[in-house]
Amino acid sequence: MKKGYIFALILFLLFPTLVFASRYDLKDTDLSILLNDEVWYSFTRDNIKENELLEELGITYDYLKEFMDKNSIYLDAVSFSEDTEDTIELFVRKKEGINVNNLNKYSKKEMNLLKEELAQKQNSPFSEIYENDYKFIHLEYPDGTYQVLEYYTVINHDAYTITVQKNSEFTSSEKEEIKKIIDSIIFDIDASSTEDFKDFEYIIIGAIAGAIGGLLVYFQNRKKIKI
């Protein structure tokens, strides 16, 4: 048996979610993210032109481009279960020009204050500081017909919001998978940018939060879709 095959088999057994993963370097952002292509239909601003997956899903290029431009979206990814009511959609959104360089520089006390302010703004019953290589504010809350998981941070004076939404409650395993995706995020941090204004008002204004009517609306009245 060839060594390469053995290595691939071991990799699949130990890290099954990484075998079919692709890293998406989002144009005009400092963020890249890893998504499993066997689980997610992933659309970015620079991969939707003549994308066969759009035709497969019955979505037009013009619609998706306008939707992403209008809502500051740089990634729109959709995952279908056997029941379309359990469809999950993930967005990466960015707002530029925040008067804060990098939330990683904030103290635990300052992060807790920001967490409380954002939770109050979104009426979120659950909030926490989620920390890996970066510091995120993590919220979980209902918004209309959606359940929302949200991760928010500021890097290089840009506010990033990763929003995950679903029409029903998230399972514990789904939440863990989303955390793995958050852990896969890499930011290209500008080491030369040192100026930092600790103005919470500007940070909160920069949070592009809340559910958004995205690709899920296309599938609410369609037949079941299987990957």
Backbone bond lengths (Angstrom), bond angles and torsions (degrees), N, CA, C in turn:
res aa  C-N    CA-C-N  psi(-1)  N-CA   C-N-CA  omega(-1)  CA-C   N-CA-C  phi
1 M - - - 1.469 - - 1.533 109.08 -
2 K 1.303 118.25 132.26 1.446 122.16 -176.79 1.534 110.47 -66.56
3 K 1.348 115.33 145.50 1.460 120.60 -179.00 1.528 111.36 -61.89
4 G 1.338 116.03 -37.53 1.463 119.32 -179.22 1.513 111.33 -62.36
5 Y 1.336 116.39 -39.10 1.461 119.85 179.50 1.523 110.46 -67.24
6 I 1.350 115.93 -41.35 1.468 119.91 179.26 1.520 109.99 -61.79
7 F 1.332 116.23 -43.65 1.466 120.14 179.47 1.527 111.17 -61.82
8 A 1.334 116.68 -42.98 1.465 120.79 179.64 1.518 111.15 -63.43
9 L 1.345 116.06 -38.75 1.461 120.33 179.12 1.523 110.44 -65.55
10 I 1.335 116.59 -43.64 1.466 120.34 178.47 1.531 110.04 -62.98
11 L 1.316 116.37 -42.57 1.463 120.54 179.25 1.514 111.23 -60.52
12 F 1.332 116.37 -42.06 1.468 120.17 179.84 1.519 110.99 -65.01
13 L 1.337 117.14 -40.89 1.460 120.42 -177.86 1.525 112.00 -69.41
14 L 1.330 116.22 -37.10 1.461 119.69 -177.03 1.523 113.14 -85.08
15 F 1.350 116.09 -37.11 1.461 120.32 -174.93 1.530 110.06 -133.87
16 P 1.324 117.54 67.40 1.467 119.60 -174.73 1.516 113.93 -62.15
17 T 1.336 118.30 -29.26 1.463 119.78 -177.67 1.522 112.64 -76.26
18 L 1.361 118.05 -13.21 1.450 120.88 -177.77 1.521 113.36 -95.40
19 V 1.333 117.16 -16.89 1.456 120.73 -172.54 1.522 111.62 -61.15
20 F 1.316 117.10 -41.86 1.460 120.57 -176.93 1.529 111.45 -105.85
21 A 1.327 116.47 22.80 1.457 120.59 -175.52 1.520 111.36 -85.03
22 S 1.324 114.85 149.51 1.462 122.32 173.60 1.520 108.08 -125.89
23 R 1.329 115.31 143.30 1.461 118.97 175.64 1.523 108.93 -95.12
24 Y 1.307 115.54 127.32 1.458 122.12 -178.91 1.526 109.01 -105.77
25 D 1.328 115.42 112.56 1.462 121.73 174.42 1.526 107.00 -90.34
26 L 1.310 116.09 107.78 1.462 120.19 -170.63 1.520 110.75 -79.77
27 K 1.313 115.22 116.79 1.455 122.14 -178.19 1.527 111.13 -58.05
28 D 1.327 115.75 140.31 1.468 123.55 179.89 1.524 112.74 66.46
29 T 1.319 116.51 21.59 1.459 121.96 171.05 1.525 107.95 -133.88
30 D 1.328 115.64 174.32 1.463 121.18 173.38 1.525 110.62 -107.14
31 L 1.321 116.57 23.71 1.464 121.82 -173.17 1.521 111.33 -118.22
32 S 1.323 115.53 138.28 1.462 121.71 167.24 1.523 108.35 -128.20
33 I 1.331 116.50 151.62 1.456 121.30 -172.15 1.522 109.72 -145.07
34 L 1.329 116.91 147.27 1.459 122.79 -178.00 1.525 109.08 -103.83
35 L 1.346 116.40 126.87 1.462 121.30 178.44 1.526 109.74 -133.26
36 N 1.324 115.83 141.39 1.457 122.71 179.54 1.530 109.26 -78.48
37 D 1.321 116.56 115.41 1.462 120.95 -177.06 1.522 112.87 -70.00
38 E 1.334 117.80 -13.77 1.451 120.96 174.99 1.522 111.60 -81.79
39 V 1.315 116.50 -11.52 1.464 121.43 -175.86 1.532 112.01 -115.12
40 W 1.345 115.97 -35.54 1.461 120.63 -171.93 1.526 112.30 -115.88
41 Y 1.334 116.07 137.49 1.457 122.77 160.80 1.527 105.27 -87.14
42 S 1.323 117.83 114.78 1.462 121.08 -171.89 1.526 110.57 -116.09
43 F 1.334 115.61 123.84 1.461 121.70 -178.21 1.525 109.67 -121.84
44 T 1.332 115.53 130.84 1.454 121.68 175.42 1.523 108.45 -121.02
45 R 1.315 116.14 170.30 1.469 119.24 -177.74 1.522 112.59 -62.90
46 D 1.338 116.67 -25.67 1.461 118.24 -176.83 1.526 114.21 -107.44
47 N 1.352 117.92 12.09 1.475 117.75 176.27 1.524 113.07 -123.36
48 I 1.338 117.29 6.76 1.467 118.77 -175.72 1.534 113.42 -90.11
49 K 1.323 116.69 -16.54 1.463 119.12 179.17 1.518 109.47 -68.10
50 E 1.343 116.85 121.87 1.473 123.69 179.79 1.529 111.79 56.10
51 N 1.318 116.24 35.10 1.460 122.00 179.52 1.529 109.17 -83.92
52 E 1.336 116.26 119.85 1.463 120.63 -176.74 1.532 112.54 -64.39
53 L 1.329 117.13 -26.49 1.461 119.42 179.58 1.522 111.80 -65.33
54 L 1.335 116.62 -33.35 1.467 119.10 177.57 1.521 110.50 -62.12
55 E 1.317 115.84 -44.14 1.465 119.76 178.12 1.519 110.74 -63.66
56 E 1.325 116.44 -39.59 1.460 121.02 178.57 1.522 111.38 -60.58
57 L 1.326 116.13 -37.35 1.465 120.85 -178.66 1.530 113.23 -90.70
58 G 1.321 117.18 -4.76 1.459 120.30 178.69 1.508 113.45 76.57
59 I 1.329 117.31 31.18 1.468 122.36 -178.67 1.521 108.43 -112.89
60 T 1.319 117.49 136.99 1.457 120.19 -179.93 1.526 110.64 -88.09
61 Y 1.324 114.92 150.53 1.465 121.15 177.22 1.526 110.57 -60.58
62 D 1.335 116.69 -44.96 1.467 120.58 -177.09 1.523 111.42 -60.16
63 Y 1.341 115.99 -41.56 1.463 118.87 179.49 1.516 111.30 -62.42
64 L 1.333 116.33 -49.57 1.459 119.49 -173.88 1.524 110.93 -68.91
65 K 1.330 117.82 -38.36 1.466 120.29 178.66 1.525 110.40 -62.39
66 E 1.318 116.72 -47.20 1.463 120.27 179.88 1.529 110.97 -63.08
67 F 1.332 116.02 -41.43 1.457 121.36 179.97 1.528 111.27 -61.88
68 M 1.324 117.01 -43.43 1.463 120.87 -178.87 1.527 110.89 -69.93
69 D 1.324 117.18 -42.54 1.467 120.59 179.57 1.534 110.98 -63.70
70 K 1.309 116.26 -44.36 1.464 121.59 -175.68 1.522 111.78 -66.28
71 N 1.329 116.93 -33.38 1.466 120.73 -172.50 1.533 113.75 -109.14
72 S 1.339 116.95 17.47 1.469 122.33 176.79 1.523 112.06 57.12
73 I 1.342 116.69 37.32 1.459 122.70 -177.13 1.524 109.98 -97.11
74 Y 1.335 115.98 131.57 1.458 121.35 178.63 1.528 111.71 -113.31
75 L 1.320 116.54 -14.70 1.460 121.85 172.78 1.517 108.29 -146.46
76 D 1.334 115.77 132.11 1.463 122.40 173.85 1.523 106.07 -129.40
77 A 1.325 116.31 111.14 1.467 121.42 -177.07 1.518 109.63 -122.11
78 V 1.343 116.18 138.20 1.459 121.69 -177.30 1.515 109.64 -126.44
79 S 1.319 115.75 135.74 1.458 122.12 176.92 1.520 108.53 -122.25
80 F 1.341 115.73 127.07 1.462 121.38 -179.22 1.520 110.99 -104.68
81 S 1.319 116.01 133.82 1.460 119.78 166.92 1.523 106.98 -93.98
82 E 1.327 117.17 -176.00 1.452 119.77 178.12 1.524 110.84 -67.71
83 D 1.310 117.23 -20.79 1.459 122.66 177.56 1.522 107.18 -110.69
84 T 1.323 118.36 114.98 1.457 121.16 -175.03 1.518 112.35 -62.57
85 E 1.315 118.11 -17.02 1.454 119.31 176.09 1.525 110.84 -67.09
86 D 1.317 117.21 -18.36 1.459 121.76 178.78 1.524 112.03 -99.24
87 T 1.308 116.47 15.16 1.449 120.48 176.39 1.532 110.20 -61.00
88 I 1.328 116.18 136.02 1.461 122.02 179.54 1.529 108.51 -116.22
89 E 1.309 116.20 137.54 1.463 120.88 177.76 1.523 109.43 -123.87
90 L 1.329 115.26 137.26 1.465 122.15 -177.80 1.525 108.85 -122.99
91 F 1.326 115.62 130.76 1.464 122.07 177.48 1.522 110.28 -119.05
92 V 1.330 116.10 144.68 1.451 121.66 163.08 1.521 107.06 -114.14
93 R 1.334 115.63 120.44 1.456 120.79 -179.47 1.534 109.56 -121.16
94 K 1.325 115.93 150.59 1.465 120.59 -177.71 1.519 110.30 -137.44
95 K 1.343 114.89 137.56 1.457 121.13 172.26 1.518 107.95 -122.64
96 E 1.320 116.72 129.11 1.456 121.53 -173.44 1.529 112.49 -90.62
97 G 1.329 114.02 163.25 1.460 120.81 169.47 1.507 115.96 73.90
98 I 1.346 117.15 37.52 1.457 120.49 178.78 1.533 109.14 -82.65
99 N 1.342 116.90 142.03 1.460 121.12 -178.44 1.526 112.55 -78.11
100 V 1.307 115.78 37.24 1.458 122.46 176.59 1.520 106.08 -142.65
101 N 1.312 116.99 137.62 1.452 119.90 -178.94 1.514 111.76 -80.87
102 N 1.342 117.00 -52.84 1.457 120.24 -169.30 1.525 109.22 -157.58
103 L 1.336 116.96 121.76 1.467 119.74 -179.88 1.526 112.72 -65.60
104 N 1.314 117.87 -17.92 1.463 119.94 177.95 1.523 112.42 -59.51
105 K 1.334 116.26 -22.94 1.456 120.59 -179.10 1.528 112.69 -82.12
106 Y 1.313 116.57 -7.46 1.458 119.55 -176.52 1.520 111.34 -81.02
107 S 1.323 115.95 145.41 1.456 121.52 178.47 1.526 110.28 -75.03
108 K 1.334 116.07 166.60 1.459 120.82 177.43 1.521 111.08 -59.64
109 K 1.327 116.73 -40.33 1.463 121.16 178.96 1.521 110.90 -62.72
110 E 1.326 116.60 -44.30 1.466 120.68 179.92 1.523 111.12 -66.87
111 M 1.319 116.94 -40.21 1.465 120.52 177.94 1.527 111.25 -64.30
112 N 1.308 117.12 -39.17 1.471 120.15 177.93 1.521 111.31 -64.15
113 L 1.315 116.61 -39.41 1.466 120.14 177.73 1.526 110.52 -64.08
114 L 1.327 115.89 -43.98 1.464 120.22 178.34 1.523 110.67 -63.63
115 K 1.319 116.69 -41.67 1.465 121.43 178.24 1.526 110.72 -57.97
116 E 1.313 116.78 -45.09 1.464 120.77 -179.59 1.522 111.56 -64.51
117 E 1.329 116.36 -40.70 1.467 120.26 179.90 1.533 111.30 -64.97
118 L 1.331 116.81 -43.96 1.465 120.21 -179.88 1.525 111.39 -68.54
119 A 1.333 116.63 -38.91 1.466 120.24 178.15 1.520 110.70 -62.85
120 Q 1.318 116.29 -39.70 1.463 120.26 178.21 1.525 110.89 -66.54
121 K 1.334 116.23 -41.37 1.467 120.65 179.78 1.522 111.41 -60.89
122 Q 1.336 117.18 -40.50 1.459 121.74 -177.08 1.529 112.77 -94.80
123 N 1.334 116.61 1.71 1.469 120.79 -177.34 1.526 110.12 53.25
124 S 1.322 114.78 48.09 1.458 121.64 -175.18 1.525 110.92 -93.72
125 P 1.343 118.40 120.96 1.468 120.58 179.07 1.518 113.61 -73.27
126 F 1.329 116.79 -15.63 1.470 120.78 179.44 1.515 109.24 -127.65
127 S 1.327 116.28 131.56 1.460 120.70 175.55 1.518 108.77 -150.82
128 E 1.322 115.53 148.24 1.458 120.61 177.74 1.515 109.49 -157.03
129 I 1.317 115.67 161.88 1.452 121.24 169.27 1.519 106.71 -91.23
130 Y 1.326 116.36 119.55 1.459 120.30 178.63 1.523 107.53 -106.75
131 E 1.317 116.32 123.98 1.453 120.84 -172.90 1.524 110.60 -127.58
132 N 1.328 115.52 124.38 1.461 121.97 168.62 1.527 106.19 -123.63
133 D 1.320 118.47 -111.75 1.462 119.17 170.67 1.517 111.15 -80.87
134 Y 1.327 116.26 -10.44 1.458 123.31 -178.16 1.531 108.39 -133.88
135 K 1.316 115.89 169.84 1.461 120.73 177.81 1.524 109.72 -110.14
136 F 1.330 115.83 124.57 1.456 122.90 178.64 1.529 109.67 -119.41
137 I 1.322 115.60 150.19 1.461 121.07 163.22 1.518 106.44 -95.00
138 H 1.312 117.06 122.67 1.464 122.82 -178.08 1.527 108.93 -109.41
139 L 1.340 115.93 123.06 1.457 122.74 177.99 1.523 109.82 -120.50
140 E 1.339 115.83 151.45 1.465 122.71 171.50 1.521 107.62 -135.76
141 Y 1.346 116.71 124.90 1.458 118.88 -176.03 1.531 110.74 -162.66
142 P 1.332 117.15 158.94 1.461 120.55 173.32 1.525 110.08 -84.55
143 D 1.325 115.97 146.52 1.460 121.44 176.90 1.523 107.96 -144.34
144 G 1.315 116.50 100.82 1.462 120.03 -175.22 1.512 109.99 65.31
145 T 1.322 115.78 -125.88 1.460 120.31 -179.58 1.527 112.08 -88.78
146 Y 1.343 117.65 -0.41 1.454 121.45 -175.46 1.529 112.33 -103.33
147 Q 1.330 114.76 150.86 1.451 122.20 162.88 1.526 106.49 -100.38
148 V 1.323 116.75 136.13 1.461 121.01 -170.68 1.527 111.12 -124.21
149 L 1.331 115.27 132.86 1.460 122.55 165.85 1.524 106.43 -111.50
150 E 1.327 116.70 133.43 1.451 118.75 -174.79 1.532 110.79 -137.25
151 Y 1.335 115.26 137.96 1.453 122.15 176.02 1.529 107.59 -126.89
152 Y 1.325 115.66 127.45 1.462 120.50 -172.35 1.524 110.05 -130.47
153 T 1.344 116.05 136.13 1.451 120.35 174.69 1.523 109.63 -151.95
154 V 1.329 115.75 173.49 1.469 122.03 175.51 1.521 107.95 -128.66
155 I 1.324 115.50 127.50 1.462 123.00 178.56 1.525 108.71 -135.53
156 N 1.316 117.45 130.96 1.473 122.51 176.91 1.529 112.25 52.96
157 H 1.332 116.39 41.64 1.462 123.13 178.53 1.531 113.56 66.96
158 D 1.328 117.09 17.66 1.465 121.56 175.41 1.527 109.08 -118.91
159 A 1.316 116.13 135.26 1.465 121.28 178.15 1.517 109.07 -91.42
160 Y 1.327 117.13 126.58 1.457 123.26 179.25 1.527 109.42 -113.30
161 T 1.323 115.43 130.77 1.459 121.04 174.69 1.521 108.60 -123.54
162 I 1.321 116.39 120.75 1.470 121.63 172.54 1.514 106.63 -101.30
163 T 1.319 116.08 112.84 1.460 123.03 -177.30 1.521 109.59 -111.32
164 V 1.325 116.45 129.90 1.467 121.89 176.10 1.517 106.98 -122.49
165 Q 1.336 116.65 128.36 1.457 119.67 -175.24 1.523 112.08 -134.32
166 K 1.324 113.07 154.41 1.462 121.09 -175.04 1.516 108.30 -154.19
167 N 1.344 117.18 152.87 1.463 120.55 -179.14 1.518 113.91 -82.42
168 S 1.321 116.90 -1.71 1.465 121.17 178.85 1.529 108.32 -141.37
169 E 1.331 116.67 178.17 1.457 120.51 -177.59 1.534 110.93 -64.37
170 F 1.320 115.74 141.76 1.456 120.60 173.76 1.526 109.62 -75.39
171 T 1.321 115.81 138.90 1.457 119.52 174.28 1.523 109.01 -80.24
172 S 1.314 116.69 164.03 1.469 120.49 178.62 1.527 110.85 -62.99
173 S 1.328 117.38 -37.06 1.465 120.23 179.43 1.530 111.13 -68.09
174 E 1.327 117.20 -36.96 1.466 120.15 176.88 1.528 110.63 -64.79
175 K 1.322 116.73 -40.61 1.458 119.87 178.19 1.527 111.08 -62.87
176 E 1.319 116.36 -38.76 1.457 119.84 178.78 1.522 111.18 -66.55
177 E 1.335 116.99 -38.96 1.464 120.42 177.89 1.520 111.07 -64.70
178 I 1.332 116.64 -38.65 1.463 120.14 178.16 1.525 109.79 -64.72
179 K 1.330 117.41 -39.50 1.465 119.81 177.84 1.526 111.04 -62.91
180 K 1.319 116.98 -36.02 1.466 119.75 176.97 1.529 110.50 -63.41
181 I 1.317 115.98 -38.71 1.464 119.88 177.29 1.522 110.25 -65.15
182 I 1.327 116.97 -43.68 1.465 120.47 177.22 1.532 109.88 -60.27
183 D 1.325 116.84 -40.20 1.466 120.72 179.38 1.521 112.33 -66.76
184 S 1.331 117.03 -20.78 1.470 120.23 -179.95 1.525 112.29 -81.27
185 I 1.332 117.27 -11.16 1.465 121.16 -176.20 1.526 110.58 -67.78
186 I 1.324 115.16 135.06 1.462 122.29 173.85 1.521 108.16 -123.65
187 F 1.339 116.39 129.32 1.460 121.87 174.63 1.523 109.71 -105.40
188 D 1.316 115.86 139.42 1.455 121.71 172.81 1.523 107.19 -89.54
189 I 1.323 116.47 96.28 1.464 121.44 -172.63 1.525 110.09 -86.12
190 D 1.316 115.52 131.14 1.459 122.37 178.48 1.533 108.36 -81.48
191 A 1.312 116.06 104.01 1.467 120.83 -176.08 1.520 112.01 -68.21
192 S 1.329 117.90 -20.76 1.466 120.72 -177.70 1.521 112.19 -81.85
193 S 1.334 117.62 -11.55 1.463 120.96 -178.08 1.526 108.71 -89.89
194 T 1.337 116.03 108.52 1.466 120.37 -173.85 1.517 113.14 -116.13
195 E 1.304 118.54 -19.79 1.463 120.80 -176.61 1.523 109.94 -64.61
196 D 1.319 116.53 135.16 1.457 120.32 -176.26 1.523 110.03 -148.53
197 F 1.337 116.66 119.03 1.461 121.96 175.71 1.521 107.89 -105.08
198 K 1.300 116.82 117.66 1.460 120.04 -176.15 1.524 109.57 -85.95
199 D 1.304 114.51 70.58 1.463 121.80 -178.41 1.520 108.70 -111.16
200 F 1.337 117.46 103.02 1.458 121.72 -175.36 1.520 112.36 -62.72
201 E 1.333 115.95 -30.77 1.465 118.55 -178.92 1.520 110.61 -60.78
202 Y 1.324 116.82 -43.63 1.455 120.45 179.64 1.523 111.54 -66.82
203 I 1.332 115.99 -36.69 1.466 118.90 179.38 1.514 110.55 -64.10
204 I 1.325 116.19 -45.04 1.465 120.57 -177.58 1.526 110.78 -66.65
205 I 1.324 116.48 -39.29 1.465 119.91 176.80 1.526 110.27 -60.99
206 G 1.331 115.54 -33.86 1.459 119.83 -178.45 1.508 114.89 -73.98
207 A 1.326 117.28 -12.48 1.470 120.36 -178.15 1.521 109.75 -76.55
208 I 1.332 116.35 110.48 1.473 120.70 176.39 1.521 106.42 -87.55
209 A 1.315 115.83 86.43 1.458 120.21 -169.92 1.521 111.43 -107.92
210 G 1.318 114.75 165.03 1.455 121.31 174.55 1.511 113.70 101.54
211 A 1.336 114.50 155.82 1.463 121.14 178.32 1.518 110.33 -66.78
212 I 1.316 114.99 156.82 1.462 120.60 -179.42 1.523 108.49 -142.88
213 G 1.325 116.35 137.14 1.461 120.45 -179.52 1.508 110.68 -70.65
214 G 1.317 116.92 97.02 1.455 120.99 -175.73 1.509 112.79 -107.03
215 L 1.327 116.32 -136.46 1.458 120.72 -176.54 1.523 112.33 -68.23
216 L 1.330 117.28 -19.23 1.465 119.47 179.94 1.526 111.93 -56.84
217 V 1.323 116.48 -34.04 1.464 118.77 -176.45 1.524 111.96 -65.33
218 Y 1.331 116.49 -21.67 1.463 119.65 179.28 1.525 112.32 -71.16
219 F 1.328 115.60 -22.62 1.457 118.94 -169.97 1.525 114.00 -111.00
220 Q 1.318 117.81 1.48 1.452 120.24 -176.25 1.527 112.37 -64.65
221 N 1.326 115.59 -32.42 1.463 119.45 -177.63 1.526 112.46 -114.06
222 R 1.322 115.83 18.98 1.461 119.06 179.58 1.521 110.64 -102.79
223 K 1.325 114.36 169.95 1.452 119.29 177.22 1.519 109.72 -69.18
224 K 1.305 116.26 166.90 1.454 121.08 179.86 1.517 110.29 -62.14
225 I 1.339 114.70 138.69 1.463 120.59 179.78 1.511 108.09 -115.22
226 K 1.311 116.83 131.48 1.458 121.19 -179.86 1.522 109.19 -119.35
227 I 1.324 114.61 142.77 1.466 119.01 176.62 1.534 108.40 -85.51
